[in-house]
């Protein structure tokens, strides 16, 4: 374990391992997303109450899950950076933030589209929607703060602290439908209970969630390699690669 953390601190090793893992996740995403999309749009049956409008779930749920998961991953990377001073962890957090913000925006937008036929309005100050909007502001704040400091060490530490503080919003999002009386339905997936939907509906949703995750990991590995090259441009190993 300690050997892994030691290697993680090496930009050269991180660049190499990202290069080896990246094609695996690209291939997985290119397989899962088309299959999941076709299954969800063309094969899965319409809902007995919402009809075909429920199919927004196949984009909304993966986006909402990723919006939260990415911020948790950023918080873990920030903790690693603050505790062990591993700069690669800070780079990873920096490249994940725009994707997390995009997923949060997509989750809010798709949820609003779904809300029109379901709730009769595109927006309501529901606990889940409000906490997700706060999540979007946190992403924007993290990105803006990093840009304001221009990549300095003090800026990286400030961003890491803000990320760790902001991760408190994640359990609020998750349990908002339990703690408050909200219009939003409970979680679609629950590890302790069987899905309420039939398998013909939740199986393509599972494929879409896995496809979104694989796409996120592949994109993060790709962007992290570019960030490593940018920040380590004067290092010998980078010059050898260019050589």
C-alpha positions in Angstrom: 0.0 0.0 0.0 2.8 2.4 0.9 4.6 1.5 -2.3 1.5 2.5 -4.2 1.3 5.9 -2.5 5.0 6.4 -3.1 4.5 5.7 -6.8 1.4 7.9 -6.9 3.6 10.8 -6.0 5.7 10.3 -9.2 4.3 12.2 -12.1 6.2 9.9 -14.5 4.6 6.7 -13.0 1.2 8.3 -12.9 1.5 9.3 -16.6 2.4 5.8 -17.6 -0.3 4.0 -15.5 -2.9 6.5 -16.9 -1.8 5.6 -20.4 -2.2 1.9 -19.8 -5.7 2.1 -18.1 -7.2 4.7 -20.4 -8.0 2.5 -23.4 -9.8 -0.1 -21.2 -12.3 2.5 -19.9 -12.7 4.1 -23.4 -13.6 0.7 -24.8 -16.0 0.0 -21.9 -17.7 3.3 -22.3 -18.0 2.9 -26.1 -19.7 -0.5 -25.5 -21.9 0.3 -22.5 -23.3 3.7 -23.6 -24.6 2.7 -27.1 -26.1 -0.6 -25.8 -27.7 1.1 -22.8 -29.1 3.9 -25.0 -30.6 1.5 -27.5 -32.0 -0.7 -24.8 -33.5 2.2 -22.9 -35.0 4.1 -25.9 -36.0 1.2 -28.2 -36.6 -1.9 -26.1 -37.6 -1.0 -22.5 -41.4 -0.6 -22.1 -43.1 2.7 -21.3 -44.0 3.4 -17.7 -47.6 2.6 -16.8 -48.1 6.1 -15.3 -45.6 8.4 -17.1 -45.5 6.7 -20.5 -42.4 7.5 -22.5 -41.5 10.6 -20.6 -39.9 8.5 -17.9 -37.0 7.7 -20.3 -35.4 10.9 -19.2 -34.3 8.8 -16.2 -31.7 7.1 -18.4 -29.8 10.4 -18.6 -30.9 12.1 -15.4 -30.0 9.4 -12.9 -26.5 8.7 -14.3 -25.8 12.4 -14.4 -27.0 13.0 -10.9 -25.0 10.0 -9.5 -21.9 11.2 -11.3 -22.4 14.8 -10.0 -22.1 13.5 -6.5 -19.5 10.8 -7.0 -17.1 13.2 -8.8 -17.2 15.7 -5.9 -16.5 12.8 -3.4 -13.6 11.8 -5.6 -12.3 15.3 -5.6 -12.6 15.5 -1.8 -10.6 12.3 -1.5 -7.9 13.6 -3.8 -7.9 16.9 -1.9 -7.4 15.0 1.4 -4.5 13.0 -0.1 -2.9 16.3 -1.3 -3.2 18.0 2.0 -2.1 15.1 4.1 0.7 13.5 1.9 1.6 16.6 -0.3 1.1 14.5 -3.4 0.7 17.0 -6.2 -0.7 14.4 -8.6 -3.7 14.2 -6.4 -4.3 18.0 -6.7 -3.9 17.6 -10.5 -6.6 14.8 -10.5 -9.0 17.0 -8.5 -8.5 19.9 -10.9 -9.3 17.9 -14.0 -12.3 16.3 -12.5 -14.1 19.5 -11.5 -15.3 20.6 -14.9 -16.8 17.2 -15.6 -18.6 17.2 -12.2 -20.0 20.6 -12.9 -21.2 19.5 -16.4 -22.9 16.4 -14.8 -24.6 18.6 -12.2 -25.9 21.0 -14.8 -27.1 18.0 -16.9 -28.8 16.5 -13.9 -30.6 19.8 -13.1 -31.6 20.4 -16.8 -32.8 16.8 -17.4 -34.6 16.9 -14.0 -36.4 20.1 -15.0 -37.5 18.5 -18.3 -38.8 15.6 -16.4 -40.5 17.8 -13.9 -42.8 19.4 -16.5 -44.9 16.3 -17.3 -44.4 14.8 -13.8 -44.9 17.8 -11.4 -46.5 20.3 -13.8 -43.5 22.7 -13.4 -39.9 22.9 -14.6 -38.6 24.1 -11.2 -39.6 24.1 -7.6 -37.6 24.9 -4.5 -37.6 21.2 -3.5 -34.9 20.1 -1.0 -33.3 17.8 -3.6 -33.3 20.4 -6.4 -32.1 23.1 -4.1 -29.2 21.1 -2.7 -28.2 20.1 -6.2 -28.2 23.7 -7.2 -25.9 24.4 -4.3 -23.7 21.6 -5.6 -23.4 23.4 -8.9 -22.4 26.6 -7.1 -19.7 24.6 -5.2 -18.3 23.3 -8.4 -18.2 26.7 -9.9 -16.6 28.1 -6.8 -13.9 25.4 -6.8 -13.1 26.1 -10.5 -13.1 29.9 -10.0 -10.9 29.7 -6.9 -8.4 27.6 -8.7 -8.3 30.0 -11.6 -8.0 33.1 -9.3 -4.8 31.7 -7.7 -3.2 30.8 -11.0 -2.0 27.3 -10.0 0.1 28.3 -6.9 0.6 26.0 -4.0 -1.5 28.3 -1.7 -4.2 28.3 -4.2 -4.2 24.5 -4.4 -4.5 24.3 -0.6 -7.3 26.8 -0.6 -9.2 24.8 -3.3 -8.6 21.5 -1.3 -10.0 23.0 1.9 -13.1 24.4 0.0 -13.7 21.0 -1.6 -13.5 19.2 1.8 -15.9 21.7 3.3 -18.2 21.4 0.3 -18.4 17.6 0.4 -20.7 18.1 3.4 -23.5 18.9 0.9 -23.3 15.3 -0.6 -25.2 13.6 2.3 -27.7 16.4 2.3 -28.4 15.7 -1.4 -28.6 12.0 -0.8 -30.9 12.1 2.3 -32.9 15.1 1.4 -35.8 12.9 0.3 -35.7 11.2 3.7 -35.2 14.2 6.0 -37.8 16.5 4.3 -41.1 16.1 2.6 -40.1 16.6 -1.0 -41.7 16.1 -4.4 -38.6 14.2 -5.6 -38.8 10.4 -5.6 -36.5 8.2 -3.5 -33.3 6.7 -4.9 -33.8 4.6 -7.9 -31.0 2.2 -6.9 -30.6 0.9 -3.4 -28.0 -1.7 -2.4 -30.1 -3.1 0.4 -33.4 -3.4 -1.6 -34.6 -4.8 -4.9 -35.4 -2.1 -7.6 -39.0 -1.2 -7.8 -38.8 -1.2 -11.6 -38.9 -4.4 -13.6 -35.6 -5.8 -14.9 -36.4 -4.6 -18.5 -36.3 -1.0 -17.1 -33.5 -1.1 -14.5 -31.0 -3.2 -16.5 -30.5 -0.6 -19.2 -30.3 2.1 -16.5 -27.5 0.1 -14.8 -25.7 -0.1 -18.1 -26.0 3.7 -18.6 -24.7 4.4 -15.1 -21.7 2.1 -15.6 -21.1 3.7 -19.1 -21.2 7.2 -17.6 -18.6 6.0 -14.9 -16.3 4.5 -17.5 -16.5 7.6 -19.6 -15.7 9.8 -16.6 -12.7 7.6 -15.7 -11.4 7.5 -19.2 -11.8 11.3 -19.7 -10.1 11.9 -16.3 -7.2 9.7 -17.2 -6.8 11.5 -20.5 -7.0 15.0 -19.0 -4.7 14.0 -16.1 -2.0 12.9 -18.6 -2.3 16.3 -20.3 -2.1 18.1 -17.0 1.0 16.1 -16.0 2.7 17.1 -19.2 1.7 20.8 -18.7 2.9 21.1 -15.1 6.0 19.0 -15.6 7.0 20.4 -18.9 10.6 21.1 -17.7 11.1 17.7 -16.1 13.6 15.4 -17.8 11.1 12.6 -18.3 8.8 14.9 -20.3 11.6 16.1 -22.4 12.6 12.5 -23.1 9.0 11.8 -24.3 9.1 14.8 -26.6 12.6 13.9 -27.6 
